[in-house]
């Protein structure tokens, strides 16, 4: 809701910039999709490495007693 109010203020104060922002937002969002996918992939690989590295310690610890 607050973003919409800020956009309305920008529309009243400087309408060309507000319209440009309205038109460029989907384009910028679409261009950033590969970086989001890259971030998800890097996060998954780092979690895999963490699991592989800590596996021997978890195996030596034995079953959990919860």
NUDOPA-182629 format. One line per 10 residues: number of its first residue (from 1); for each residue x, y, z of C-alpha. Coordinates in nm, 2 decimals. Example, Ala and Ser with C-alpha at 12.3 -4.5 7.8 and 13.67 -1.06 7.14 Angstrom:
1) 1.23,-0.45,0.78 | 1.37,-0.11,0.71
This chain:
1) 0.00,0.00,0.00 | 0.28,0.24,0.08 | 0.45,0.18,-0.25 | 0.13,0.27,-0.42 | 0.10,0.60,-0.22 | 0.46,0.68,-0.30 | 0.39,0.62,-0.67 | 0.09,0.85,-0.66 | 0.30,1.12,-0.50 | 0.56,1.08,-0.77
11) 0.28,1.09,-1.03 | 0.16,1.42,-0.90 | 0.50,1.57,-0.86 | 0.67,1.44,-1.17 | 0.45,1.23,-1.39 | 0.70,1.15,-1.67 | 0.93,0.97,-1.42 | 0.63,0.79,-1.26 | 0.51,0.66,-1.60 | 0.87,0.56,-1.69
21) 0.90,0.37,-1.36 | 0.56,0.20,-1.43 | 0.67,0.09,-1.77 | 1.03,-0.01,-1.68 | 0.95,-0.21,-1.37 | 0.83,-0.53,-1.55 | 1.13,-0.51,-1.79 | 1.38,-0.48,-1.50 | 1.20,-0.76,-1.31 | 1.23,-0.99,-1.62
31) 1.60,-0.91,-1.67 | 1.67,-1.00,-1.30 | 1.52,-1.35,-1.32 | 1.85,-1.52,-1.42 | 2.03,-1.36,-1.12 | 1.76,-1.50,-0.89 | 1.80,-1.84,-1.04 | 2.17,-1.82,-1.00 | 2.12,-1.72,-0.63 | 1.90,-2.02,-0.58
41) 2.15,-2.25,-0.74 | 2.45,-2.12,-0.55 | 2.25,-2.16,-0.22 | 2.16,-2.52,-0.30 | 2.52,-2.61,-0.39 | 2.65,-2.45,-0.07 | 2.39,-2.64,0.13 | 2.50,-2.96,-0.04 | 2.87,-2.89,0.04 | 2.77,-2.82,0.40
51) 2.58,-3.15,0.43 | 2.87,-3.35,0.27 | 3.13,-3.19,0.50 | 2.93,-3.24,0.82 | 2.81,-3.59,0.73 | 3.10,-3.78,0.91 | 3.05,-3.59,1.23 | 2.68,-3.66,1.23 | 2.75,-4.03,1.16 | 3.00,-4.05,1.45
61) 2.76,-3.88,1.68 | 2.50,-4.16,1.65 | 2.13,-4.15,1.65 | 1.96,-3.85,1.81 | 1.79,-3.90,2.15 | 1.50,-3.66,2.12
